[in-house]
């Protein structure tokens, strides 16, 4: 099988996403008063409405409608004032009433878009990106200095209810294949669910990953969902087809169902692109089907032949009147919009002089963005406090992020690192009290010992000596004691300066300021 890069030489991928998010921050289900609670005992949060018993009538959840309008406004959608619910009919045991209440061709939110910043290794997936000059536009992308910006259309965001949960026993990895029995938990049935459908504007697995990641950031900022991919409250279906480069007609698409991690979405799409290319180049046919990504086997597996819209027999929900949203309602929701990740990143760049790269990575997680804001609020009390923005950003993006990744499941708010301690650490680094290497040691000690950085530095005798006179005396001694190395340096072997720095640091028990040591050595060895 060819690599992704080799496939993209002759084929273009056309990718669209369907991203489902449960509105987990609400208290009740979409059309009834049953409590929303993940992990509750099976079938303890059900009623005649969510079980579809005869005579039970649904009542829409106003808070859920507000949430989807928030999502639409945050993703640049037009809010449709007039829309309605439909019945999507199918027989499956996780929906007791044998139909799902959803929206049809006109949803609450229509015609939106998001712009993706793609840089680093991810940008290399885009075919012949280097053929564009910075600022040049081709199709839906605009080249930047370190990558490109992709404009991705959003077809709609519609409201529906989630299905229940199937539990298969006796099979491999909880799947129905080989199971001896299957159970169903209806607690989740009727949970408010919003589904965002993109235009087929994505061209690489990395763009798909970044789109889902960005949407998760937005939903978290809005506070409408916990977006837990592990618990299934955020999941994605990826649709992908191939066409020859230079052609415009769409190929036959396959759907990767219920991708529950960013990595799985990327890797599943990458594999499926390469698989489709192999089939087509061997003269085979791509069938419209739903496939499952198996991360352990690193391949996709056929689940079923894809249904069509006709199979669902959509018709207007007779028990729900059409929805008419007033201007007053829409503007009331708009007033609740918080500062969104892109806006926050722009503020960090404008107010604190951060690069777009640093600002963008700070807002990847709400916790790190809020922590940086807290740190800078303290720094403003200092003279020229903005000078600490860059070192604080470096600390959070590099050290803090690495620590949290290594301690999966730990929240930043639950660690010993406070804004005051972070600011104190970068201040000691800025005024040469400690070296950059020592700063990493102090950071690790803060997290392990729950101590203030000043106390750690004092207890470990880590304060740097920056007195030029004291350092100069040591430099003179080291130079005088190593005439052969001095001769080698003056004969052109300038790398030997590392030896002199090491000797000086050893003589000063690691407490000499390396910057001053290097400056004095360079000056004296050149004499």
Residue pairs with C-beta under 8 A, 6 or more apart in sequence:
1 274
1 275
1 278
2 274
2 277
2 278
3 274
4 125
4 205
4 270
4 273
4 274
5 125
7 242
7 273
7 274
7 277
8 125
8 127
9 127
9 245
10 244
10 245
10 277
11 242
11 243
11 244
11 245
11 273
11 277
11 280
12 127
12 203
12 242
12 243
12 244
12 245
12 247
13 202
13 203
13 204
13 240
13 241
13 242
13 269
13 273
14 200
14 202
14 203
14 240
14 241
14 242
14 243
14 250
14 251
14 253
15 200
15 202
15 203
15 204
15 205
15 207
15 208
15 238
15 239
15 240
15 269
16 197
16 198
16 199
16 200
16 201
16 202
16 238
16 239
16 253
17 196
17 197
17 198
17 202
17 208
17 211
17 212
17 236
17 237
17 238
17 239
18 195
18 196
18 197
18 198
18 236
18 237
18 239
19 195
19 196
19 198
19 212
19 215
19 234
19 235
19 236
19 237
20 162
20 193
20 194
20 195
20 234
20 235
20 236
20 237
21 71
21 193
21 194
21 195
21 196
21 215
21 219
21 224
21 225
21 227
21 233
21 234
22 162
22 191
22 192
22 193
22 225
22 232
22 233
22 234
23 64
23 67
23 68
23 191
23 192
23 193
23 194
23 224
23 225
24 36
24 38
24 191
24 225
24 226
24 228
24 233
25 67
25 223
25 224
25 225
25 226
26 36
26 61
26 63
26 64
26 67
26 192
27 35
27 36
27 63
28 34
28 35
28 36
28 61
29 36
29 45
29 50
29 61
29 161
29 190
29 191
29 192
30 58
30 60
30 61
30 64
30 101
30 159
30 160
30 161
30 190
30 191
30 192
30 193
31 49
31 50
31 58
31 59
31 60
31 61
31 101
31 161
31 190
32 47
32 49
32 50
32 58
32 59
32 190
33 47
34 45
34 46
34 47
34 49
34 50
34 190
35 45
36 45
36 191
37 45
37 187
38 228
38 231
38 233
40 187
42 183
42 185
42 187
43 185
43 186
43 187
44 187
45 187
46 186
46 187
46 189
47 56
48 55
48 56
49 56
49 57
49 58
49 59
49 190
50 96
50 161
50 186
50 189
50 190
51 96
51 97
51 186
51 189
52 95
52 96
52 97
52 98
52 99
57 319
58 101
58 317
58 319
58 320
60 320
60 323
61 192
64 159
64 192
65 108
65 159
65 323
65 325
66 333
66 336
67 192
67 194
67 222
67 224
68 108
68 109
68 157
68 158
68 159
68 194
69 79
69 108
69 109
69 325
69 329
69 330
69 333
70 222
70 224
70 333
70 336
70 337
71 77
71 109
71 157
71 194
71 196
71 218
71 219
71 222
71 224
72 78
72 79
72 108
72 109
72 112
72 157
73 79
73 333
73 334
73 337
74 218
74 221
74 222
74 337
74 340
75 109
75 112
75 113
75 114
75 154
75 157
75 196
75 215
75 218
76 112
76 113
76 114
76 154
77 109
77 110
77 111
77 112
77 154
77 156
77 157
78 109
78 110
78 111
78 112
79 108
79 109
79 325
79 330
80 106
80 107
80 108
80 109
80 110
80 325
81 324
81 325
81 326
81 327
81 330
82 106
82 322
82 323
82 324
82 325
83 103
83 106
83 107
83 108
83 322
83 323
84 103
84 104
84 106
84 316
84 317
84 320
84 321
84 322
84 323
85 101
85 102
85 103
85 104
85 159
85 316
85 317
85 320
85 323
86 101
86 102
86 103
86 104
86 314
86 315
86 316
86 317
87 99
87 100
87 101
87 102
87 314
87 315
87 316
87 317
88 99
88 100
88 101
88 102
88 160
88 312
88 314
89 98
89 99
89 312
89 313
89 314
90 98
90 99
90 100
90 307
90 311
90 312
91 98
92 98
92 163
93 164
93 166
93 182
93 184
94 163
94 164
94 165
94 166
94 184
94 186
94 189
95 163
95 164
95 189
96 164
96 186
96 189
100 160
100 161
100 163
101 160
101 161
101 317
101 320
102 158
102 159
102 160
102 161
103 158
103 159
103 160
104 314
104 316
107 156
107 157
107 158
107 159
108 157
108 158
108 159
108 323
108 325
109 154
109 156
109 157
109 158
110 155
110 156
111 153
111 154
111 155
111 156
112 153
112 154
112 157
113 151
113 152
113 153
113 154
114 152
114 154
114 211
114 214
114 215
115 149
115 150
115 151
115 152
115 342
116 149
116 150
116 152
116 207
116 210
116 211
116 214
117 144
117 147
117 149
117 210
117 356
117 360
118 126
118 147
118 148
118 149
118 150
118 206
118 207
118 210
119 144
119 146
119 147
119 148
119 357
120 146
120 147
122 147
122 204
122 206
122 209
122 210
123 129
123 146
123 147
123 148
123 206
125 204
125 205
125 206
125 207
126 141
126 148
126 203
126 204
126 207
127 203
127 245
129 143
129 147
129 148
132 138
132 141
132 143
132 148
133 143
134 143
134 144
134 145
135 142
135 143
136 142
136 143
137 143
140 150
140 151
140 152
140 201
141 148
141 149
141 150
141 151
142 148
142 149
142 151
146 357
150 201
150 202
150 203
150 207
151 201
152 198
152 199
152 201
152 202
152 207
152 211
153 198
153 199
153 201
154 196
154 197
154 198
154 199
155 197
155 198
155 199
156 196
156 197
157 194
157 195
157 196
157 197
158 194
158 195
158 197
159 192
159 193
159 194
160 193
160 194
160 195
161 189
161 190
161 191
161 192
161 193
162 188
162 189
162 190
162 191
162 192
162 193
163 188
163 189
164 184
164 185
164 186
164 187
164 188
164 189
165 184
165 185
165 187
165 188
166 176
166 182
166 183
166 184
167 174
167 182
167 183
167 184
167 185
168 174
168 175
168 176
168 179
168 181
168 182
168 183
169 179
169 180
169 181
169 182
169 183
170 178
170 179
170 180
170 181
171 177
171 178
171 179
171 180
172 178
176 182
194 224
196 215
198 211
200 239
200 250
202 208
202 211
205 265
205 266
205 267
205 269
205 270
205 273
206 266
208 238
208 265
208 266
208 269
209 262
209 263
209 265
209 266
212 236
212 262
212 265
213 262
213 364
214 341
216 227
216 234
217 341
217 363
217 364
217 365
217 366
218 340
218 341
219 225
219 227
219 234
220 226
220 227
220 366
221 338
221 339
221 340
221 341
221 366
222 337
222 338
223 338
225 233
225 234
226 233
227 233
227 234
228 234
229 235
229 260
229 261
229 262
230 260
232 260
235 258
235 259
235 260
236 258
236 259
236 260
236 265
237 255
237 256
237 257
237 258
237 259
238 255
238 256
238 259
238 265
238 268
238 269
238 272
239 253
239 254
239 255
239 256
240 253
240 254
240 256
240 269
240 272
240 273
240 276
241 250
241 251
241 252
241 253
241 254
241 276
241 286
242 251
242 273
242 276
242 277
242 280
242 286
243 249
243 250
243 251
251 276
251 280
251 286
252 285
252 286
252 287
252 288
253 288
254 272
254 276
254 286
254 287
254 288
254 289
254 290
254 291
254 300
254 306
255 289
255 290
255 291
255 306
256 265
256 268
256 269
256 272
256 291
256 292
256 293
256 300
257 290
257 291
257 292
257 303
259 265
259 268
259 293
263 295
264 293
264 295
267 293
267 295
267 298
268 293
268 300
271 293
271 298
271 299
271 300
272 291
272 300
275 299
275 300
276 286
279 285
279 286
280 286
287 305
288 305
288 306
289 302
289 303
289 304
289 305
289 306
290 302
290 303
290 304
290 305
290 306
291 300
291 301
291 302
291 303
292 300
292 301
292 302
292 303
293 299
293 300
293 301
294 300
294 301
339 347
341 363
341 364
341 369
342 363
344 359
344 363
344 369
345 356
345 359
345 360
345 362
345 363
346 359
348 354
348 358
348 359
348 362
348 363
348 372
348 389
348 393
349 355
349 356
349 359
351 386
352 376
352 386
352 389
352 393
353 386
353 389
353 390
354 362
354 389
354 390
354 393
358 390
358 393
358 394
358 397
359 393
361 397
362 368
362 369
362 372
362 393
362 396
362 397
363 369
367 411
367 412
367 413
368 396
368 397
368 400
368 401
368 412
371 396
371 400
371 412
371 419
371 422
372 392
372 393
372 396
374 419
375 388
375 392
375 396
375 419
375 422
375 423
376 385
376 386
376 388
376 389
376 392
377 419
378 419
378 420
378 423
379 385
379 386
379 388
379 389
379 392
379 423
382 388
382 427
387 430
388 423
388 426
388 427
388 430
391 426
391 429
391 430
392 422
392 423
392 426
395 422
395 425
395 426
395 443
396 422
399 440
399 443
400 412
400 417
403 415
403 443
403 447
404 410
404 412
415 447
416 446
416 447
416 449
416 450
416 451
417 443
417 446
417 447
421 446
421 452
421 453
424 452
424 453
424 454
425 439
425 442
425 443
425 446
425 453
426 439
428 434
428 439
428 442
428 453
428 454
428 457
429 435
429 436
429 439
432 464
432 466
432 513
432 515
433 457
433 463
433 464
434 442
434 457
434 462
434 463
434 464
435 464
435 513
435 514
438 457
438 462
438 464
441 460
441 462
442 453
442 456
442 457
442 462
445 451
445 456
445 460
446 452
446 453
446 456
449 456
456 462
457 463
461 509
461 511
462 511
463 511
464 511
464 512
464 513
465 471
465 508
465 511
465 512
465 513
466 513
466 516
468 516
468 520
471 504
471 508
471 512
471 513
471 516
471 517
471 520
472 520
474 504
474 507
474 508
474 512
475 500
475 504
475 517
475 520
475 521
475 524
476 524
477 507
478 500
478 503
478 504
478 507
479 486
479 500
479 521
479 524
479 525
481 503
482 499
482 500
482 503
485 496
485 499
485 500
486 525
488 496
489 496
489 497
489 500
489 525
490 525
497 518
497 521
497 522
497 525
500 521
500 525
501 514
501 517
501 518
501 521
504 512
504 517
504 521
505 512
505 514
505 517
